[in-house]
């Protein structure tokens, strides 16, 4: 207690990982409570995790400006939660269903590739207009927005050392900060507007598959053995994913660590279903899928909450003009591209609407943000199995490969 008081008097307060995680759980409860009591937030599919995290970030910012108290959170648990989330996505992905969504997967990948080029071109143009090195625009383009924090940190040394762009990581992280919050705000409203504008009917499917998320009745299906089995296979996926990530590092690709966990989970699911189609002593997928879904939901909610609560909003003040103008244009580009191209080419139906709610996450935030947006919409209107199959595969794996290639070409 005395050390906390001394830190306060010293105008800084550093909270340990355990305390930070506990606060995140409380904030997630607060976010759920606020959304449950706000019809407008439910109607527009605002993620509960974003609400709690943003309230904390605003409070921390107010403390910084009013009493000069800088509060920081130790967020190591956030990275572990992201790995569990992607491992769960992999285990929940049934590759045998790919033929049903294969055309749309290719289309979404094509659209995302075109968008990355547009996003980077816009960023480079704005950097030039502000008298900066055009390459700095990539840091407010697909590096930080499509790629996220992991991609930003992976590319920052190249931009600082090879291209001579000072504070590349700070610029990229600031852009990702704005993009991630914006992605949470625009996903649900885009889906709601499209459904009203085009008279799209919600899904009539009453059953949500694992990872398609998450009926309240799900808790009644949980049992001790199923949850324990889910934890076991998720841990196996993390162990295998770590090895896959190390192999990826041997190449010239700069990919986030969660890609290995997604691949590992997908491989384990495919091998388990192939070798043990009727289940085995340790592979009873029907028994553990509810446990996987629950762990995935909790991991996703806490990850988004911790990612946003850890934002130090005052850090963007030195580059506020550039960030404000550029990110405003990036958000407008994302909305127009989603409404006029993604929705039309993805089928103009309810599944396309859910994909559109997640496209803001692909374009501005992260895979976790995309799934959080889609989850909020599907909770409100119904299941969208095709959307939950193709979006994680596109923005959790394929798009990172393409993004790395495009960044390499445009940064030369």
Rosetta blueprint (number, residue, H / E / L):
1 X L
2 X H
3 X H
4 X H
5 X H
6 X H
7 X H
8 X H
9 X H
10 X L
11 X L
12 X E
13 X E
14 X E
15 X E
16 X L
17 X H
18 X H
19 X H
20 X H
21 X H
22 X H
23 X H
24 X H
25 X H
26 X H
27 X H
28 X H
29 X H
30 X H
31 X H
32 X H
33 X H
34 X H
35 X H
36 X H
37 X L
38 X L
39 X H
40 X H
41 X H
42 X H
43 X H
44 X L
45 X L
46 X L
47 X L
48 X H
49 X H
50 X H
51 X H
52 X H
53 X H
54 X H
55 X H
56 X H
57 X H
58 X H
59 X H
60 X H
61 X H
62 X H
63 X H
64 X H
65 X H
66 X H
67 X H
68 X L
69 X L
70 X E
71 X E
72 X E
73 X E
74 X L
75 X L
76 X H
77 X H
78 X H
79 X H
80 X H
81 X H
82 X H
83 X H
84 X H
85 X H
86 X H
87 X H
88 X H
89 X H
90 X H
91 X H
92 X H
93 X L
94 X L
95 X H
96 X H
97 X H
98 X H
99 X H
100 X H
101 X H
102 X H
103 X H
104 X H
105 X H
106 X H
107 X H
108 X H
109 X H
110 X H
111 X H
112 X H
113 X H
114 X H
115 X H
116 X H
117 X H
118 X H
119 X H
120 X H
121 X H
122 X H
123 X H
124 X H
125 X H
126 X H
127 X H
128 X H
129 X H
130 X L
131 X L
132 X L
133 X L
134 X H
135 X H
136 X H
137 X H
138 X H
139 X H
140 X H
141 X L
142 X L
143 X L
144 X L
145 X L
146 X L
147 X L
148 X H
149 X H
150 X H
151 X H
152 X H
153 X H
154 X H
155 X H
156 X H
157 X H
158 X H
159 X H
160 X H
161 X H
162 X L
163 X L
164 X L
165 X L
166 X L
167 X L
168 X H
169 X H
170 X H
171 X H
172 X H
173 X H
174 X H
175 X H
176 X H
177 X H
178 X H
179 X H
180 X H
181 X H
182 X H
183 X H
184 X H
185 X H
186 X H
187 X H
188 X H
189 X H
190 X H
191 X H
192 X H
193 X H
194 X H
195 X H
196 X H
197 X H
198 X L
199 X L
200 X L
201 X L
202 X L
203 X L
204 X L
205 X L
206 X L
207 X L
208 X L
209 X L
210 X L
211 X L
212 X L
213 X L
214 X L
215 X L
216 X H
217 X H
218 X H
219 X H
220 X H
221 X H
222 X L
223 X L
224 X H
225 X H
226 X H
227 X H
228 X H
229 X H
230 X H
231 X H
232 X H
233 X H
234 X H
235 X H
236 X H
237 X H
238 X H
239 X H
240 X H
241 X H
242 X H
243 X H
244 X H
245 X H
246 X H
247 X H
248 X H
249 X H
250 X L
251 X L
252 X L
253 X L
254 X L
255 X L
256 X L
257 X L
258 X H
259 X H
260 X H
261 X H
262 X H
263 X H
264 X H
265 X H
266 X H
267 X H
268 X H
269 X H
270 X H
271 X H
272 X H
273 X H
274 X H
275 X H
276 X L
277 X L
278 X L
279 X L
280 X L
281 X L
282 X L
283 X L
284 X L
285 X H
286 X H
287 X H
288 X H
289 X H
290 X H
291 X H
292 X H
293 X H
294 X H
295 X H
296 X H
297 X H
298 X H
299 X H
300 X H
301 X H
302 X H
303 X H
304 X H
305 X H
306 X H
307 X H
308 X H
309 X H
310 X L
311 X L
312 X L
313 X H
314 X H
315 X H
316 X H
317 X H
318 X H
319 X H
320 X H
321 X H
322 X H
323 X H
324 X H
325 X H
326 X H
327 X H
328 X H
329 X H
330 X H
331 X H
332 X H
333 X H
334 X H
335 X H
336 X H
337 X H
338 X H
339 X H
340 X H
341 X H
342 X H
343 X H
344 X H
345 X H
346 X L
347 X L
348 X L
349 X L
350 X H
351 X H
352 X H
353 X H
354 X H
355 X H
356 X H
357 X H
358 X H
359 X H
360 X H
361 X H
362 X H
363 X H
364 X H
365 X L
366 X L
367 X H
368 X H
369 X H
370 X H
371 X H
372 X H
373 X H
374 X H
375 X H
376 X H
377 X H
378 X H
379 X H
380 X H
381 X H
382 X L
383 X L
384 X L
385 X H
386 X H
387 X H
388 X H
389 X H
390 X H
391 X H
392 X H
393 X H
394 X H
395 X H
396 X H
397 X H
398 X H
399 X H
400 X H
401 X H
402 X H
403 X H
404 X H
405 X H
406 X H
407 X H
408 X H
409 X H
410 X H
411 X L
412 X L
